[in-house]
Amino acid sequence: MGKLLRSLFFSLSIVWIAFFAVCSAIKSPLKDGPAAAPMAARGPIDGNYTYVCDESRFAALGLDMKDFHYCDSSAPYAVRAKDLVDRMTLSEKVMQTGDQASGVERIGLPKYNWWSEALHGVSNFGRCVFFDEVVPGATSFPTVILSAASFNQSLWKTLGQAVSTEARAMYNSGNAGLTFWSPNINVVRDPRWGRILETPGEDPHLVGLYAVNYVRGLQDVVGAENTTDLNSRPLKVSSCCKHYAAYDLDNWKGTDRVHLDARVSVQDMAETFVLPFEMCVKEGDVSSVMCSYNKINGIPSCADSRLLKQTIRGEWDLHGYIVSDCDSVEVMAVDQKWLDSSFSDSAAQALNAGMNLDCGTFNNRSLTEAVNLGKANQADLDHSLRYLYVLLMRVGFFDGIPAFASLGKDDICSAEHIELAREAARQGIVLLKNDNATLPLKSVKNIALVGPHANATDAMIGNYAGIPCYYVSPLDAFSSMGEVRYEKGCADVQCLNETYIFNAMEAAKRADATIIFAGTDLSIEAEALDRVDLLLPGYQTQLINQVADLSTGPVVLVIMSGGGVDISFARDNPKIAAILWAGYPGEQGGNAIADVILGKYNPGGRLPITWYEADYVDMLPMTSMALRPVDSLGYTNFSYSLSTSQRWTNINLRKLQRCRSMVYINDTFVPDCPAVLVDDLSCKESIEFEVAVKNVGRMDGSEVVVVYSSPPLGIAGTHIKKVVGFERVFVKVGGTEKVKFSMNVCKSLGIVDSTGYALLPSGSHTIKVGGDNTTSVAFPFHVNYVN
């Protein structure tokens, strides 16, 4: 979250002081059980209140709440927000434009800290969340890249619901805010990027669907989905999709995100970089979008009115606010020196472009001058503040939400959430190799656990994490199930010498089976830390090979990482019988891995990113747009058959719907009406088909059924194929399950041409089910335009 974060790495006592001063006034401990009244215990607002418009709170300030129309709960939010903003002076308004909003005591408005994080659990990375004796921890679920590998949309929504329940409970106790700047939905474009662990992967459709479901889980209030006025729809908490846009590099060989000017074609922006954000806003109804540090084609993201005001606010109709990444506006003036702007110029440029909230203090220091000099309009400032306060009304900051008032410490780290963390990790684990059906392990009395991750704890929760309820390391999990000998093999993940390898080899010689835990951690890949190679760190490869060579029983290699690593040596080594990828599996990671290896769970995850071999880094710079599909394995095998399918659609064109030309490869047949603008079509047509998935293996298991579409042959400059749908289905041995798909024709078959137009080509498209050519099925689907 930016260079501002350097200021966060102080002692714990200083962090607590900052929280108490800015986020809340905390005095009495939270009482146990649902009978506790959060307002009477301790709350997030000065004076131990959980919402602003409490008559006793105003009385304590010497004010009468009836004099303040913004506290009239019968009035529309927009009217209330306008009343609140109209009461402020210019200087008071400006002090509400940073993430540490100062409040205005004379009108009853308390302080509010906007920055909380909930990427894969409530995190204390930020200004507003903290843990203490009342709330010592929160459930730490798997990092996003592993949850995404489950390809399970219902799981993603369930994770969001669990996280928001804990977040809301922590708000009641004064330990968190209501606005969470998660998830990260940047598309992975290079395996060296340090933040891959935070993201759902490389496919824009997958990333977008993850965003929609996780955001819905965080935000939606069950039974209160208001579809007629989305600007007044109540929210459980507020979510934020970040970082918009074309951001996929942090710090690589002298190029960093602050100085990066991403030169991106309009086609790539529409097809790849922007699509997940469009889905997040339009389908997920997210209440915030964060603009990124980098420039895009010469213009800083947070100063580009076309990206912010025109697209997010206008075309997508955002119901919420736009926030900068931390210090992004200051970066424009100080680091990028964009247009040689002064501080007040940069503040005005961001406000005029449509940014509403500055993560940082730059606007607090610069915006008053910008308004006084006529560089920014106070009316635009008023509009920005109204967006912010309408949002805070929707999450209950002003009036409370009774349905969540009883949430407390019993709703944090509950048995249900801890089991969900275990289940999410199991669903994401990917089986990369399983020679001779080695897994699950059978008839094993003693196991050697070796490697730098064999006793992993904090490495399992990755970054943007809080304090977990408790860890179950691999060593903990396997030790509870049988005899285990543990040797770390390396001093740490960087494995800088051979000191501990010999002991690991000796352990493997005496064991019935050996499990090697290797991979990366935040010292190798992280925010502000891109990789320069795709190899395992230090002597890890030597450790793996030497342990495998001396092992007398089967060898299983478990890789913990966010991005891919080149393990082709292990794939080709006959002594290594099985390989699992476990991402960073969260606080229950040890249990999840043991469940898979010992046969309590049949892994069905799929890699959400391509794993390249090491020479990739010599071929392409990090600005490459390369993307390739990848297959995965399982303990069992599945076959597909197409039960039913619709093979065509006829679209009748009206008088003003015009055919569009496209560029074709030489000698390609060109139809009379090559394509029509998607914006000119009703897009009500759908593709309906059913796939029968049969389990032809030896274990019950889950299969991820992935659907791809390919455009008609001969169209120049478009994709070869793209993911348009997927479903995860559980099938018993010998059984068959039917999976129905219904996909919108425009969304599934549309392309973006080189000028950025979204088109629906006519002709014969191909729908393919499954990524493995030996088991996949495909059928043509014809789009015909009729005049």
Solvent accessible surface area in square Angstrom, and as a share of the most:
residue,aa,sasa,rsa
1,M,0,0.00
2,G,6,0.06
3,K,55,0.23
4,L,31,0.16
5,L,13,0.07
6,R,172,0.63
7,S,47,0.30
8,L,38,0.19
9,F,152,0.63
10,F,118,0.49
11,S,60,0.38
12,L,116,0.58
13,S,66,0.42
14,I,86,0.44
15,V,50,0.29
16,W,86,0.30
17,I,118,0.60
18,A,54,0.42
19,F,2,0.01
20,F,84,0.35
21,A,58,0.45
22,V,32,0.18
23,C,14,0.08
24,S,2,0.01
25,A,25,0.20
26,I,23,0.12
27,K,155,0.66
28,S,42,0.27
29,P,92,0.58
30,L,16,0.08
31,K,122,0.52
32,D,100,0.52
33,G,24,0.23
34,P,109,0.69
35,A,104,0.80
36,A,15,0.12
37,A,55,0.42
38,P,14,0.09
39,M,64,0.28
40,A,78,0.60
41,A,2,0.02
42,R,6,0.02
43,G,0,0.00
44,P,9,0.06
45,I,3,0.02
46,D,68,0.35
47,G,38,0.37
48,N,27,0.14
49,Y,37,0.14
50,T,13,0.08
51,Y,54,0.20
52,V,0,0.00
53,C,13,0.08
54,D,17,0.09
55,E,107,0.48
56,S,63,0.41
57,R,11,0.04
58,F,0,0.00
59,A,67,0.52
60,A,82,0.63
61,L,66,0.33
62,G,68,0.65
63,L,45,0.22
64,D,76,0.39
65,M,34,0.15
66,K,167,0.71
67,D,93,0.48
68,F,17,0.07
69,H,77,0.34
70,Y,0,0.00
71,C,11,0.07
72,D,51,0.26
73,S,83,0.54
74,S,101,0.65
75,A,14,0.11
76,P,86,0.54
77,Y,50,0.19
78,A,67,0.52
79,V,70,0.40
80,R,1,0.00
81,A,0,0.00
82,K,96,0.41
83,D,30,0.16
84,L,0,0.00
85,V,0,0.00
86,D,76,0.39
87,R,73,0.27
88,M,11,0.05
89,T,68,0.39
90,L,34,0.17
91,S,66,0.42
92,E,36,0.16
93,K,13,0.06
94,V,1,0.01
95,M,79,0.35
96,Q,2,0.01
97,T,3,0.01
98,G,0,0.00
99,D,0,0.00
100,Q,54,0.24
101,A,6,0.05
102,S,48,0.31
103,G,12,0.12
104,V,8,0.04
105,E,127,0.57
106,R,127,0.46
107,I,5,0.03
108,G,0,0.00
109,L,4,0.02
110,P,12,0.08
111,K,87,0.37
112,Y,14,0.05
113,N,2,0.01
114,W,3,0.01
115,W,0,0.00
116,S,1,0.01
117,E,0,0.00
118,A,1,0.00
119,L,3,0.02
120,H,9,0.04
121,G,6,0.06
122,V,3,0.02
123,S,0,0.00
124,N,61,0.31
125,F,48,0.20
126,G,8,0.08
127,R,41,0.15
128,C,0,0.00
129,V,7,0.04
130,F,7,0.03
131,F,12,0.05
132,D,19,0.10
133,E,140,0.63
134,V,7,0.04
135,V,3,0.02
136,P,90,0.56
137,G,4,0.04
138,A,3,0.02
139,T,0,0.00
140,S,4,0.03
141,F,3,0.01
142,P,1,0.01
143,T,1,0.01
144,V,1,0.01
145,I,0,0.00
146,L,0,0.00
147,S,2,0.01
148,A,0,0.00
149,A,0,0.00
150,S,0,0.00
151,F,15,0.06
152,N,25,0.13
153,Q,49,0.22
154,S,77,0.50
155,L,10,0.05
156,W,0,0.00
157,K,72,0.30
158,T,56,0.32
159,L,6,0.03
160,G,0,0.00
161,Q,69,0.31
162,A,6,0.05
163,V,1,0.01
164,S,0,0.00
165,T,28,0.16
166,E,1,0.01
167,A,1,0.01
168,R,7,0.02
169,A,0,0.00
170,M,0,0.00
171,Y,4,0.01
172,N,7,0.04
173,S,0,0.00
174,G,0,0.00
175,N,0,0.00
176,A,0,0.00
177,G,2,0.02
178,L,0,0.00
179,T,0,0.00
180,F,1,0.00
181,W,0,0.00
182,S,0,0.00
183,P,0,0.00
184,N,0,0.00
185,I,0,0.00
186,N,5,0.03
187,V,4,0.03
188,V,6,0.03
189,R,13,0.05
190,D,1,0.01
191,P,6,0.03
192,R,2,0.01
193,W,0,0.00
194,G,0,0.00
195,R,0,0.00
196,I,0,0.00
197,L,0,0.00
198,E,1,0.01
199,T,0,0.00
200,P,0,0.00
201,G,0,0.00
202,E,18,0.08
203,D,23,0.12
204,P,16,0.10
205,H,41,0.18
206,L,3,0.01
207,V,0,0.00
208,G,0,0.00
209,L,24,0.12
210,Y,3,0.01
211,A,0,0.00
212,V,19,0.11
213,N,21,0.11
214,Y,3,0.01
215,V,0,0.00
216,R,61,0.22
217,G,0,0.00
218,L,1,0.00
219,Q,0,0.00
220,D,19,0.10
221,V,16,0.09
222,V,131,0.75
223,G,75,0.72
224,A,35,0.27
225,E,84,0.38
226,N,48,0.25
227,T,115,0.67
228,T,130,0.76
229,D,66,0.34
230,L,55,0.27
231,N,73,0.37
232,S,32,0.20
233,R,3,0.01
234,P,35,0.22
235,L,0,0.00
236,K,21,0.09
237,V,1,0.00
238,S,1,0.00
239,S,1,0.00
240,C,0,0.00
241,C,0,0.00
242,K,3,0.01
243,H,0,0.00
244,Y,0,0.00
245,A,0,0.00
246,A,3,0.02
247,Y,3,0.01
248,D,15,0.08
249,L,3,0.01
250,D,2,0.01
251,N,73,0.37
252,W,34,0.12
253,K,146,0.62
254,G,79,0.76
255,T,51,0.29
256,D,40,0.21
257,R,18,0.07
258,V,20,0.12
259,H,101,0.45
260,L,16,0.08
261,D,40,0.21
262,A,12,0.09
263,R,177,0.65
264,V,18,0.10
265,S,56,0.36
266,V,76,0.43
267,Q,27,0.12
268,D,42,0.22
269,M,17,0.07
270,A,38,0.30
271,E,45,0.20
272,T,15,0.09
273,F,12,0.05
274,V,19,0.11
275,L,52,0.26
276,P,0,0.00
277,F,1,0.00
278,E,49,0.22
279,M,14,0.06
280,C,0,0.00
281,V,6,0.04
282,K,111,0.47
283,E,62,0.28
284,G,0,0.00
285,D,6,0.03
286,V,0,0.00
287,S,0,0.00
288,S,0,0.00
289,V,0,0.00
290,M,0,0.00
291,C,0,0.00
292,S,2,0.01
293,Y,5,0.02
294,N,0,0.00
295,K,38,0.16
296,I,1,0.01
297,N,57,0.29
298,G,20,0.19
299,I,64,0.33
300,P,1,0.01
301,S,0,0.00
302,C,1,0.01
303,A,13,0.10
304,D,7,0.03
305,S,55,0.36
306,R,113,0.41
307,L,5,0.02
308,L,0,0.00
309,K,92,0.39
310,Q,99,0.44
311,T,18,0.10
312,I,0,0.00
313,R,42,0.15
314,G,48,0.46
315,E,113,0.51
316,W,16,0.06
317,D,77,0.40
318,L,5,0.03
319,H,20,0.09
320,G,7,0.06
321,Y,1,0.00
322,I,0,0.00
323,V,0,0.00
324,S,0,0.00
325,D,1,0.00
326,C,0,0.00
327,D,10,0.05
328,S,3,0.02
329,V,0,0.00
330,E,32,0.14
331,V,0,0.00
332,M,3,0.01
333,A,10,0.08
334,V,59,0.34
335,D,43,0.23
336,Q,22,0.10
337,K,126,0.54
338,W,40,0.14
339,L,124,0.62
340,D,129,0.67
341,S,15,0.10
342,S,50,0.32
343,F,95,0.39
344,S,2,0.01
345,D,40,0.21
346,S,0,0.00
347,A,0,0.00
348,A,3,0.03
349,Q,41,0.18
350,A,0,0.00
351,L,10,0.05
352,N,59,0.30
353,A,3,0.02
354,G,11,0.11
355,M,1,0.01
356,N,9,0.04
357,L,0,0.00
358,D,0,0.00
359,C,0,0.00
360,G,1,0.01
361,T,58,0.34
362,F,0,0.00
363,N,4,0.02
364,N,26,0.13
365,R,134,0.49
366,S,5,0.03
367,L,1,0.01
368,T,43,0.25
369,E,91,0.41
370,A,0,0.00
371,V,20,0.11
372,N,106,0.54
373,L,110,0.55
374,G,63,0.60
375,K,70,0.30
376,A,8,0.06
377,N,86,0.44
378,Q,65,0.29
379,A,50,0.39
380,D,50,0.26
381,L,1,0.00
382,D,19,0.10
383,H,90,0.40
384,S,4,0.03
385,L,0,0.00
386,R,56,0.20
387,Y,77,0.29
388,L,1,0.01
389,Y,8,0.03
390,V,23,0.13
391,L,1,0.01
392,L,1,0.00
393,M,3,0.02
394,R,3,0.01
395,V,0,0.00
396,G,1,0.01
397,F,4,0.02
398,F,0,0.00
399,D,45,0.23
400,G,20,0.20
401,I,28,0.14
402,P,119,0.75
403,A,76,0.59
404,F,22,0.09
405,A,47,0.37
406,S,59,0.38
407,L,28,0.14
408,G,12,0.12
409,K,70,0.30
410,D,89,0.46
411,D,43,0.22
412,I,13,0.07
413,C,36,0.22
414,S,28,0.18
415,A,86,0.67
416,E,133,0.60
417,H,16,0.07
418,I,25,0.13
419,E,84,0.37
420,L,24,0.12
421,A,0,0.00
422,R,54,0.20
423,E,42,0.19
424,A,0,0.00
425,A,0,0.00
426,R,37,0.14
427,Q,20,0.09
428,G,0,0.00
429,I,0,0.00
430,V,0,0.00
431,L,1,0.00
432,L,40,0.20
433,K,14,0.06
434,N,28,0.14
435,D,59,0.30
436,N,151,0.78
437,A,39,0.31
438,T,22,0.13
439,L,0,0.00
440,P,13,0.08
441,L,14,0.07
442,K,127,0.54
443,S,118,0.76
444,V,41,0.23
445,K,169,0.72
446,N,35,0.18
447,I,16,0.08
448,A,0,0.00
449,L,0,0.00
450,V,0,0.00
451,G,0,0.00
452,P,23,0.14
453,H,2,0.01
454,A,0,0.00
455,N,66,0.34
456,A,7,0.06
457,T,49,0.29
458,D,98,0.51
459,A,20,0.15
460,M,0,0.00
461,I,11,0.06
462,G,9,0.09
463,N,18,0.09
464,Y,6,0.02
465,A,21,0.16
466,G,14,0.13
467,I,81,0.41
468,P,14,0.09
469,C,33,0.20
470,Y,111,0.42
471,Y,67,0.25
472,V,17,0.09
473,S,1,0.01
474,P,0,0.00
475,L,35,0.18
476,D,73,0.38
477,A,1,0.01
478,F,3,0.01
479,S,58,0.37
480,S,91,0.59
481,M,69,0.31
482,G,44,0.42
483,E,119,0.53
484,V,34,0.20
485,R,97,0.36
486,Y,74,0.28
487,E,38,0.17
488,K,73,0.31
489,G,0,0.00
490,C,1,0.01
491,A,62,0.48
492,D,73,0.38
493,V,10,0.06
494,Q,70,0.31
495,C,1,0.00
496,L,132,0.66
497,N,71,0.37
498,E,89,0.40
499,T,93,0.54
500,Y,72,0.27
501,I,4,0.02
502,F,127,0.53
503,N,68,0.35
504,A,0,0.00
505,M,33,0.15
506,E,28,0.13
507,A,1,0.01
508,A,0,0.00
509,K,82,0.35
510,R,150,0.55
511,A,7,0.05
512,D,59,0.30
513,A,0,0.00
514,T,0,0.00
515,I,0,0.00
516,I,0,0.00
517,F,0,0.00
518,A,0,0.00
519,G,0,0.00
520,T,0,0.00
521,D,29,0.15
522,L,68,0.34
523,S,52,0.34
524,I,35,0.18
525,E,0,0.00
526,A,14,0.11
527,E,28,0.12
528,A,54,0.42
529,L,71,0.35
530,D,9,0.05
531,R,11,0.04
532,V,90,0.52
533,D,57,0.30
534,L,1,0.00
535,L,92,0.46
536,L,9,0.04
537,P,16,0.10
538,G,54,0.52
539,Y,80,0.31
540,Q,0,0.00
541,T,46,0.27
542,Q,54,0.24
543,L,0,0.00
544,I,0,0.00
545,N,53,0.27
546,Q,66,0.29
547,V,0,0.00
548,A,0,0.00
549,D,97,0.50
550,L,62,0.31
551,S,4,0.03
552,T,105,0.61
553,G,20,0.19
554,P,51,0.32
555,V,1,0.00
556,V,0,0.00
557,L,0,0.00
558,V,0,0.00
559,I,0,0.00
560,M,0,0.00
561,S,0,0.00
562,G,0,0.00
563,G,0,0.00
564,G,1,0.01
565,V,2,0.01
566,D,20,0.10
567,I,15,0.07
568,S,24,0.16
569,F,52,0.22
570,A,0,0.00
571,R,128,0.47
572,D,95,0.49
573,N,29,0.15
574,P,117,0.73
575,K,85,0.36
576,I,0,0.00
577,A,13,0.10
578,A,0,0.00
579,I,2,0.01
580,L,1,0.00
581,W,0,0.00
582,A,0,0.00
583,G,0,0.00
584,Y,1,0.00
585,P,0,0.00
586,G,0,0.00
587,E,0,0.00
588,Q,4,0.02
589,G,0,0.00
590,G,0,0.00
591,N,21,0.11
592,A,0,0.00
593,I,0,0.00
594,A,0,0.00
595,D,1,0.00
596,V,0,0.00
597,I,0,0.00
598,L,52,0.26
599,G,25,0.24
600,K,129,0.54
601,Y,40,0.15
602,N,15,0.08
603,P,3,0.02
604,G,8,0.08
605,G,1,0.01
606,R,40,0.15
607,L,12,0.06
608,P,7,0.04
609,I,3,0.02
610,T,13,0.08
611,W,42,0.15
612,Y,39,0.15
613,E,84,0.38
614,A,26,0.20
615,D,73,0.38
616,Y,10,0.04
617,V,29,0.17
618,D,124,0.64
619,M,129,0.58
620,L,61,0.30
621,P,67,0.42
622,M,1,0.00
623,T,87,0.51
624,S,14,0.09
625,M,73,0.33
626,A,29,0.23
627,L,54,0.27
628,R,145,0.53
629,P,84,0.53
630,V,54,0.31
631,D,88,0.46
632,S,26,0.17
633,L,88,0.44
634,G,27,0.26
635,Y,11,0.04
636,T,8,0.04
637,N,100,0.51
638,F,23,0.09
639,S,40,0.26
640,Y,21,0.08
641,S,59,0.38
642,L,46,0.23
643,S,48,0.31
644,T,81,0.47
645,S,36,0.23
646,Q,64,0.28
647,R,92,0.34
648,W,144,0.51
649,T,11,0.07
650,N,82,0.42
651,I,11,0.06
652,N,112,0.57
653,L,18,0.09
654,R,164,0.60
655,K,192,0.81
656,L,133,0.66
657,Q,18,0.08
658,R,159,0.58
659,C,54,0.32
660,R,85,0.31
661,S,99,0.64
662,M,28,0.13
663,V,109,0.62
664,Y,37,0.14
665,I,105,0.53
666,N,134,0.69
667,D,155,0.80
668,T,36,0.21
669,F,169,0.70
670,V,74,0.43
671,P,30,0.19
672,D,151,0.78
673,C,11,0.07
674,P,13,0.08
675,A,0,0.00
676,V,0,0.00
677,L,22,0.11
678,V,30,0.17
679,D,133,0.69
680,D,53,0.27
681,L,19,0.10
682,S,67,0.43
683,C,27,0.16
684,K,172,0.73
685,E,48,0.21
686,S,36,0.23
687,I,0,0.00
688,E,78,0.35
689,F,6,0.02
690,E,20,0.09
691,V,0,0.00
692,A,11,0.09
693,V,0,0.00
694,K,90,0.38
695,N,0,0.00
696,V,80,0.46
697,G,20,0.19
698,R,118,0.43
699,M,41,0.18
700,D,56,0.29
701,G,2,0.02
702,S,17,0.11
703,E,23,0.10
704,V,0,0.00
705,V,0,0.00
706,V,5,0.03
707,V,0,0.00
708,Y,23,0.09
709,S,2,0.01
710,S,30,0.19
711,P,15,0.10
712,P,16,0.10
713,L,167,0.83
714,G,16,0.16
715,I,15,0.08
716,A,37,0.29
717,G,64,0.62
718,T,31,0.18
719,H,40,0.18
720,I,155,0.79
721,K,59,0.25
722,K,58,0.24
723,V,20,0.11
724,V,11,0.06
725,G,8,0.08
726,F,4,0.02
727,E,75,0.33
728,R,37,0.14
729,V,23,0.13
730,F,110,0.46
731,V,0,0.00
732,K,130,0.55
733,V,71,0.41
734,G,50,0.48
735,G,24,0.23
736,T,69,0.40
737,E,76,0.34
738,K,132,0.56
739,V,13,0.07
740,K,161,0.68
741,F,12,0.05
742,S,76,0.49
743,M,16,0.07
744,N,45,0.23
745,V,0,0.00
746,C,9,0.05
747,K,138,0.59
748,S,4,0.03
749,L,4,0.02
750,G,10,0.10
751,I,7,0.03
752,V,16,0.09
753,D,35,0.18
754,S,84,0.54
755,T,93,0.54
756,G,27,0.26
757,Y,108,0.41
758,A,43,0.33
759,L,2,0.01
760,L,0,0.00
761,P,0,0.00
762,S,9,0.06
763,G,24,0.23
764,S,48,0.31
765,H,1,0.00
766,T,54,0.31
767,I,0,0.00
768,K,40,0.17
769,V,0,0.00
770,G,3,0.03
771,G,21,0.20
772,D,63,0.32
773,N,123,0.63
774,T,121,0.70
775,T,52,0.30
776,S,27,0.18
777,V,32,0.19
778,A,61,0.47
779,F,4,0.02
780,P,57,0.36
781,F,0,0.00
782,H,74,0.33
783,V,1,0.00
784,N,61,0.31
785,Y,28,0.11
786,V,63,0.36
787,N,151,0.78
